[in-house]
Amino acid sequence: MTAKPLVLIVDDDAELSAMVAALFEREGWAVQGVLSGADGERALSELRPDAVLLDVMLPDANGYELCRRWRSVHPALGIVMFTARGETMDRVLGLEIGADDYLAKPFEPRELVARVRALLRRQAPGRGDAALLRFEGLAIDLLRREVTAGAQAVSLTGVEFKLLAALARAPGRPLTREALSEAVQPGSYKPQDRTVDVQVARLRRKLREASPGKDWVDTVRGEGYVFIPR
């Protein structure tokens, strides 16, 4: 029998957490809720959940800092941040530090369930993606979220890693900005084209610095970007 996915909810709003837990239990998922960052740390270590719903504003911790630390320690963990702060820059910050998705309160319950279901599907073993993408001079570990160029580790933000993974899964095939935006965050939030361009430019610079003489990502005029194994 396949074990139920376990979702950890870290939010000091007990009423909201109970509502979300009831939604998830109806989906057949196991749920654990905690009300503080400290309890979230303990639950994460003891329970090893498949995904975490993390509130930005906790009574004893900053959700962004927790996200950054948890992403570093648990590279394969699915993280969805949610908060009453729905400004674009708040969302961008959450994604940059490693969140897989970001949802502003109040949210539509069906949308939350759909996003977590999609995240769990991506996190599940055997989902059809190779765990490691290897090219001459470049390796991309999709589970550990690590990139190495030769023997050198390449430090990427969460957004940069997702862009690289999307491009490297389709070598030689141009991807539009819209497709790359969807890879960064599925759902209703869509960054402007210029934002995608800036993020890709940062990714290309880091890869170029780690692989002198190689440019792994090319611009395709009028279409988007393409990953070219060198």
ZAMARGU-4260 file (C-alpha; in steps of 0.2 Angstrom, whole numbers, plus 5000, padded with zeros to 4 digits):
<rodrens>
0) 5000/5000/5000 | 5007/5017/4996 | 5009/5029/5011 | 4998/5044/5011 | 5008/5060/5007
5) 5011/5070/5023 | 5008/5089/5023 | 5014/5100/5037 | 5005/5117/5040 | 5015/5130/5049
10) 5003/5144/5053 | 4998/5153/5069 | 4980/5155/5063 | 4972/5139/5071 | 4955/5141/5063
15) 4963/5143/5046 | 4974/5128/5049 | 4960/5117/5054 | 4950/5122/5038 | 4965/5118/5027
20) 4968/5102/5036 | 4950/5096/5033 | 4952/5100/5015 | 4968/5090/5013 | 4961/5075/5023
25) 4947/5074/5011 | 4960/5072/4997 | 4967/5057/5007 | 4982/5066/5013 | 4989/5065/5031
30) 4991/5082/5039 | 5000/5089/5054 | 4997/5107/5060 | 5008/5118/5071 | 5007/5136/5077
35) 5025/5142/5078 | 5041/5142/5069 | 5049/5132/5083 | 5036/5118/5082 | 5038/5118/5063
40) 5057/5115/5065 | 5053/5100/5077 | 5039/5093/5066 | 5050/5095/5050 | 5064/5085/5058
45) 5053/5072/5066 | 5040/5069/5053 | 5049/5072/5037 | 5034/5078/5027 | 5032/5078/5009
50) 5026/5096/5008 | 5025/5111/5020 | 5013/5126/5020 | 5022/5140/5028 | 5015/5156/5034
55) 5027/5171/5031 | 5022/5180/5048 | 5024/5169/5063 | 5024/5174/5081 | 5042/5168/5084
60) 5050/5167/5067 | 5051/5175/5049 | 5044/5163/5036 | 5056/5169/5023 | 5071/5164/5034
65) 5063/5148/5038 | 5060/5144/5020 | 5078/5149/5016 | 5085/5137/5029 | 5073/5123/5026
70) 5077/5123/5007 | 5095/5122/5011 | 5094/5107/5023 | 5080/5098/5014 | 5082/5101/4995
75) 5068/5090/4990 | 5055/5097/5001 | 5040/5105/4993 | 5037/5122/5001 | 5021/5133/4998
80) 5021/5150/5006 | 5005/5159/5010 | 5002/5176/5018 | 4991/5191/5019 | 5004/5200/5010
85) 5001/5198/4991 | 5012/5211/4984 | 5022/5206/4968 | 5039/5208/4977 | 5034/5198/4991
90) 5030/5184/4979 | 5046/5186/4970 | 5056/5186/4986 | 5047/5170/4992 | 5051/5161/4975
95) 5069/5168/4975 | 5073/5160/4992 | 5067/5143/4987 | 5048/5142/4989 | 5039/5131/4976
100) 5024/5141/4976 | 5016/5157/4984 | 4998/5160/4988 | 4991/5176/4995 | 4977/5176/5008
105) 4962/5175/5007 | 4964/5161/4994 | 4951/5150/4985 | 4951/5133/4994 | 4950/5123/4977
110) 4965/5133/4970 | 4976/5129/4986 | 4971/5110/4984 | 4975/5110/4966 | 4992/5118/4969
115) 4997/5107/4983 | 4991/5092/4972 | 5002/5097/4958 | 5017/5100/4970 | 5015/5083/4977
120) 5014/5075/4960 | 5031/5083/4956 | 5038/5078/4972 | 5033/5060/4971 | 5046/5047/4966
125) 5044/5039/4949 | 5035/5053/4942 | 5044/5051/4925 | 5058/5064/4927 | 5076/5058/4928
130) 5083/5063/4945 | 5100/5068/4937 | 5102/5077/4921 | 5120/5075/4915 | 5129/5084/4901
135) 5147/5086/4896 | 5154/5098/4910 | 5137/5101/4918 | 5126/5090/4930 | 5109/5095/4937
140) 5102/5085/4952 | 5083/5088/4952 | 5080/5080/4969 | 5094/5088/4979 | 5093/5104/4968
145) 5111/5105/4965 | 5121/5110/4950 | 5139/5107/4947 | 5150/5113/4932 | 5165/5101/4932
150) 5169/5099/4950 | 5163/5117/4955 | 5146/5119/4963 | 5135/5133/4955 | 5125/5142/4968
155) 5108/5146/4961 | 5092/5154/4968 | 5076/5144/4968 | 5070/5153/4953 | 5086/5151/4943
160) 5086/5132/4947 | 5068/5130/4941 | 5073/5139/4925 | 5088/5129/4922 | 5079/5113/4925
165) 5065/5117/4913 | 5077/5122/4899 | 5088/5107/4902 | 5074/5095/4901 | 5071/5100/4883
170) 5089/5103/4876 | 5088/5111/4859 | 5070/5115/4860 | 5066/5134/4863 | 5054/5138/4877
175) 5044/5153/4877 | 5044/5166/4892 | 5026/5160/4896 | 5032/5142/4898 | 5047/5147/4909
180) 5035/5158/4919 | 5024/5142/4922 | 5040/5132/4927 | 5044/5145/4940 | 5027/5146/4947
185) 5012/5136/4941 | 4995/5145/4943 | 4988/5162/4941 | 5004/5173/4945 | 5013/5177/4929
190) 5029/5188/4930 | 5031/5201/4916 | 5042/5196/4901 | 5056/5208/4908 | 5056/5199/4924
195) 5060/5182/4915 | 5073/5190/4905 | 5082/5197/4920 | 5081/5180/4929 | 5088/5171/4914
200) 5102/5184/4912 | 5107/5180/4930 | 5107/5161/4927 | 5117/5163/4911 | 5130/5174/4920
205) 5132/5161/4934 | 5134/5147/4922 | 5146/5156/4911 | 5157/5160/4927 | 5157/5142/4932
210) 5160/5136/4914 | 5172/5148/4906 | 5170/5148/4887 | 5153/5140/4888 | 5136/5148/4886
215) 5123/5135/4890 | 5108/5145/4887 | 5104/5154/4870 | 5092/5167/4866 | 5080/5163/4852
220) 5073/5179/4844 | 5054/5180/4844 | 5052/5164/4854 | 5062/5163/4871 | 5077/5153/4877
225) 5085/5137/4873 | 5097/5125/4882 | 5111/5120/4871 | 5123/5106/4878 | 5141/5111/4873
</rodrens>
